[in-house]
């Protein structure tokens, strides 16, 4: 990535139950662009997941903002890990949209980022113009949550980036990355240097504590889905265990009657690094411009 094409890192102070915390966000493109895209990552990821998509959207005339949700990447950490959850994330992102000083955003949400969007878009007066859900929907089965809970929060340490990449390739195999360059870049944004040496996860391990606090069960947001009043595009990894085929089919039939695209060669969740995944998103968002 050239220096000229790199995003600007900014911070916003957000209010939580026990005080304020900093949320970092990566901003691409001109602040006065006609459209603003907000790209929100999954549970254990960060805003740099969207670098390739952001570059394509900027080329299409967008301003693009990719937050590190609190506890991830360059954002601050919460003093009480049990506060990590959708209500806090939704509040933080509402504050970010206010900071951006725009009437509407086009929201691209991967997994958790899509759930936050769904809970926002079902509210009266919401600021979302068009919504892209990347491998998530209003029903998330318990088994998928248990699988995710099994690896999020594990304190993994690697002696160097090569060892980290080997582990990341195995852990994130369902994301469908295809080249060595993609895997190296994905590794670089997935880990951070530890003060005592080696490399560890690029998030607060405490984000897993709410998952471990009680028995997990299905997430059912069909009532919220049926309230949506905006155009929705859904990407589904063909081998996804989180967005099941029957859920995607229902999303196309009820509520906003989403357009559903299946992404070959992926499980949960497509990494949005391939041109074949990026182009349909850019084209669909531009249709409503």
C-alpha positions as CSV (number, residue, x, y, z in Angstrom):
1,X,0.0,0.0,0.0
2,X,1.5,3.4,-1.0
3,X,1.8,6.1,1.6
4,X,-0.7,8.3,-0.3
5,X,-3.3,5.5,-0.2
6,X,-3.0,4.8,3.5
7,X,-5.9,5.7,5.8
8,X,-5.7,8.4,8.5
9,X,-6.0,7.1,12.0
10,X,-8.3,9.1,14.3
11,X,-9.9,8.7,17.7
12,X,-13.2,9.4,19.4
13,X,-14.0,9.4,23.1
14,X,-17.0,7.3,23.8
15,X,-19.1,6.9,27.0
16,X,-19.4,3.5,28.7
17,X,-20.9,2.3,32.0
18,X,-17.7,3.0,33.9
19,X,-16.4,6.1,32.2
20,X,-15.0,7.1,28.8
21,X,-12.9,5.1,26.4
22,X,-11.2,5.8,23.2
23,X,-12.4,4.3,19.9
24,X,-9.9,4.4,17.0
25,X,-11.1,4.6,13.4
26,X,-9.4,4.6,10.0
27,X,-10.6,7.1,7.5
28,X,-10.1,7.0,3.8
29,X,-11.0,9.4,1.1
30,X,-12.2,13.0,1.1
31,X,-14.3,14.1,4.1
32,X,-16.6,16.0,1.7
33,X,-17.3,13.0,-0.6
34,X,-20.9,12.6,-1.7
35,X,-21.3,9.3,0.2
36,X,-19.8,7.8,3.4
37,X,-19.4,4.1,3.9
38,X,-19.0,2.7,7.5
39,X,-17.3,-0.7,7.5
40,X,-17.6,-2.6,10.8
41,X,-15.6,-5.8,11.5
42,X,-16.3,-9.1,13.3
43,X,-15.9,-10.1,16.9
44,X,-12.1,-10.7,17.0
45,X,-11.1,-8.6,14.1
46,X,-10.4,-4.8,13.4
47,X,-10.9,-2.0,11.0
48,X,-7.9,-2.9,8.8
49,X,-9.8,-5.9,7.5
50,X,-11.5,-3.6,5.0
51,X,-8.3,-2.1,3.4
52,X,-9.0,-3.6,0.0
53,X,-12.7,-2.8,0.0
54,X,-12.0,0.8,1.3
55,X,-9.6,1.4,-1.6
56,X,-12.2,0.3,-4.1
57,X,-14.9,2.4,-2.5
58,X,-12.7,5.5,-2.4
59,X,-12.0,5.0,-6.1
60,X,-15.8,5.0,-6.6
61,X,-16.1,8.4,-4.9
62,X,-16.7,7.3,-1.3
63,X,-15.4,8.5,2.0
64,X,-14.8,5.3,4.0
65,X,-14.6,5.0,7.8
66,X,-13.4,1.7,9.4
67,X,-13.5,1.7,13.2
68,X,-11.7,-0.6,15.6
69,X,-14.5,-1.5,17.8
70,X,-13.6,-1.0,21.5
71,X,-11.2,-3.7,22.7
72,X,-9.7,-4.3,19.3
73,X,-6.8,-2.9,17.3
74,X,-5.8,0.6,18.3
75,X,-9.0,1.3,20.4
76,X,-9.0,1.5,24.1
77,X,-9.9,-1.4,26.4
78,X,-12.9,-1.5,28.8
79,X,-12.2,-1.8,32.6
80,X,-14.9,-4.4,33.0
81,X,-14.8,-7.1,30.3
82,X,-18.4,-7.9,30.9
83,X,-19.3,-4.6,29.3
84,X,-18.1,-5.9,25.9
85,X,-21.3,-6.4,24.0
86,X,-23.7,-5.2,21.3
87,X,-25.3,-2.4,23.4
88,X,-21.9,-0.7,24.0
89,X,-20.8,-1.2,20.4
90,X,-24.1,0.2,19.1
91,X,-23.7,3.3,21.3
92,X,-20.1,3.9,20.3
93,X,-20.9,3.6,16.6
94,X,-23.9,6.0,16.9
95,X,-21.4,8.5,18.4
96,X,-19.0,7.9,15.5
97,X,-21.7,8.6,13.0
98,X,-22.5,11.9,14.8
99,X,-18.8,12.7,14.7
100,X,-18.7,12.2,10.9
101,X,-21.4,14.9,10.5
102,X,-23.3,13.2,7.7
103,X,-27.0,12.6,7.4
104,X,-26.6,8.9,6.2
105,X,-24.1,6.2,5.9
106,X,-23.9,3.0,3.8
107,X,-23.0,0.3,6.3
108,X,-20.9,-2.8,5.5
109,X,-20.9,-5.2,8.5
110,X,-19.1,-8.5,8.8
111,X,-20.5,-10.9,11.4
112,X,-20.7,-8.9,14.6
113,X,-20.5,-5.7,12.6
114,X,-23.7,-6.8,10.8
115,X,-25.5,-7.6,14.0
116,X,-24.8,-4.1,15.3
117,X,-26.1,-2.7,12.0
118,X,-29.3,-4.8,12.2
119,X,-30.0,-3.6,15.7
120,X,-29.5,0.0,14.6
121,X,-31.4,-0.1,11.3
122,X,-34.6,-1.4,13.0
123,X,-34.9,1.8,15.0
124,X,-37.0,4.8,13.9
125,X,-34.9,7.6,12.4
126,X,-31.8,5.4,11.8
127,X,-29.0,6.9,9.6
128,X,-28.3,3.8,7.4
129,X,-29.1,4.3,3.7
130,X,-28.0,0.9,2.3
131,X,-26.8,-2.1,4.3
132,X,-24.4,-4.9,3.3
133,X,-24.3,-7.9,5.7
134,X,-21.2,-10.1,5.3
135,X,-22.1,-13.6,6.4
136,X,-24.5,-12.8,9.2
137,X,-28.3,-12.6,9.5
138,X,-31.1,-12.4,12.1
139,X,-30.6,-16.0,13.2
140,X,-27.2,-17.2,14.6
141,X,-27.2,-20.9,15.7
142,X,-25.8,-21.8,19.1
143,X,-23.3,-24.3,17.6
144,X,-21.6,-21.5,15.6
145,X,-21.4,-19.3,18.7
146,X,-19.9,-22.2,20.6
147,X,-17.3,-22.7,17.9
148,X,-16.3,-19.0,18.0
149,X,-16.2,-19.0,21.8
150,X,-13.7,-21.9,21.6
151,X,-11.0,-19.8,20.0
152,X,-11.7,-16.2,20.9
153,X,-9.8,-15.2,24.1
154,X,-7.2,-17.8,23.9
155,X,-3.8,-16.2,24.9
156,X,-1.8,-17.4,21.9
157,X,1.8,-16.2,21.6
158,X,4.1,-16.7,18.6
159,X,7.9,-16.1,18.6
160,X,7.9,-14.4,15.2
161,X,5.6,-13.4,12.3
162,X,6.3,-16.6,10.4
163,X,5.0,-18.7,13.3
164,X,2.0,-16.3,13.7
165,X,1.2,-16.6,10.0
166,X,1.2,-20.4,10.2
167,X,-1.3,-20.3,13.0
168,X,-3.5,-17.6,11.4
169,X,-3.7,-19.6,8.2
170,X,-5.1,-22.5,10.2
171,X,-7.4,-20.5,12.4
172,X,-8.9,-18.4,9.6
173,X,-8.9,-20.9,6.8
174,X,-12.7,-20.4,6.3
175,X,-12.1,-16.8,5.3
176,X,-11.0,-18.0,1.9
177,X,-7.8,-16.1,1.3
178,X,-6.0,-17.4,-1.7
179,X,-2.5,-15.8,-2.0
180,X,0.6,-15.6,0.2
181,X,0.5,-11.8,0.0
182,X,-3.1,-11.8,1.4
183,X,-2.1,-14.2,4.2
184,X,0.9,-12.1,5.2
185,X,-1.1,-8.9,5.2
186,X,-3.9,-10.6,7.1
187,X,-1.4,-11.8,9.7
188,X,0.1,-8.3,10.1
189,X,-3.2,-6.8,11.1
190,X,-4.3,-9.8,13.2
191,X,-1.3,-9.6,15.7
192,X,0.7,-7.1,17.7
193,X,4.1,-7.1,19.3
194,X,4.1,-8.0,23.0
195,X,6.1,-5.8,25.4
196,X,7.8,-9.0,26.7
197,X,8.7,-10.3,23.2
198,X,6.9,-12.3,20.6
199,X,3.5,-11.6,19.0
200,X,0.0,-11.9,20.4
201,X,-3.6,-11.3,19.4
202,X,-4.6,-7.8,18.3
203,X,-7.5,-7.5,20.8
204,X,-8.3,-7.5,24.4
205,X,-8.7,-11.2,25.5
206,X,-11.5,-9.9,27.7
207,X,-13.8,-9.7,24.8
208,X,-14.4,-13.4,25.3
209,X,-15.6,-13.1,28.9
210,X,-19.3,-12.3,28.0
211,X,-19.3,-15.5,25.9
212,X,-18.0,-17.5,28.9
213,X,-20.3,-15.9,31.4
214,X,-23.3,-18.1,30.8
215,X,-24.6,-20.8,28.5
216,X,-24.8,-19.8,24.9
217,X,-28.1,-20.0,22.9
218,X,-29.3,-19.1,19.5
219,X,-29.5,-15.5,18.6
220,X,-33.0,-14.7,17.1
221,X,-33.5,-11.2,15.7
222,X,-36.2,-12.0,13.2
223,X,-38.6,-9.5,14.8
224,X,-36.0,-6.8,14.2
225,X,-35.3,-8.0,10.7
226,X,-38.9,-7.6,9.8
227,X,-38.8,-3.9,10.8
228,X,-36.0,-3.0,8.4
229,X,-37.0,-0.4,5.8
230,X,-33.8,-0.2,3.6
231,X,-32.1,-2.1,0.8
232,X,-30.0,-5.0,2.0
233,X,-27.3,-7.0,0.3
234,X,-26.2,-10.3,1.9
235,X,-23.0,-12.1,1.2
236,X,-23.0,-15.7,2.4
237,X,-19.9,-18.0,2.5
238,X,-21.0,-21.2,0.8
239,X,-19.7,-23.3,3.7
240,X,-20.7,-20.9,6.5
241,X,-22.0,-22.4,9.7
242,X,-23.1,-19.0,11.1
243,X,-25.3,-17.9,8.2
244,X,-27.2,-21.1,7.3
245,X,-28.7,-21.6,3.9
246,X,-32.3,-21.6,5.2
247,X,-31.7,-18.3,7.1
248,X,-30.3,-16.7,3.9
249,X,-33.3,-17.9,2.0
250,X,-35.7,-16.4,4.5
251,X,-33.8,-13.1,4.4
252,X,-34.6,-12.9,0.7
253,X,-38.3,-13.6,1.3
254,X,-39.3,-11.6,4.3
255,X,-38.7,-8.1,5.8
256,X,-36.6,-6.0,3.4
257,X,-36.3,-9.0,1.0
258,X,-32.5,-8.9,0.7
259,X,-30.5,-9.7,-2.3
260,X,-28.4,-12.7,-1.4
261,X,-25.0,-13.6,-3.1
262,X,-23.2,-16.8,-2.2
263,X,-19.4,-16.6,-2.1
264,X,-17.7,-19.7,-3.3
265,X,-14.7,-21.2,-1.4
266,X,-15.5,-19.5,1.9
267,X,-17.0,-20.4,5.2
268,X,-17.5,-17.8,7.9
269,X,-16.7,-15.2,6.9
270,X,-15.5,-14.0,3.4
271,X,-12.4,-11.8,3.9
272,X,-13.5,-9.2,1.3
273,X,-10.0,-9.2,-0.1
274,X,-10.8,-10.7,-3.5
275,X,-12.0,-8.5,-6.4
276,X,-14.8,-11.0,-7.0
277,X,-16.1,-10.2,-3.5
278,X,-15.4,-6.5,-3.6
279,X,-16.9,-5.6,-7.0
280,X,-20.5,-6.7,-6.2
281,X,-20.5,-4.6,-3.0
282,X,-19.2,-1.5,-4.8
283,X,-21.6,-1.9,-7.7
284,X,-24.6,-2.5,-5.4
285,X,-23.8,0.5,-3.2
286,X,-23.3,2.8,-6.3
287,X,-26.7,1.7,-7.7
288,X,-28.4,3.7,-4.9
289,X,-26.2,6.7,-5.3
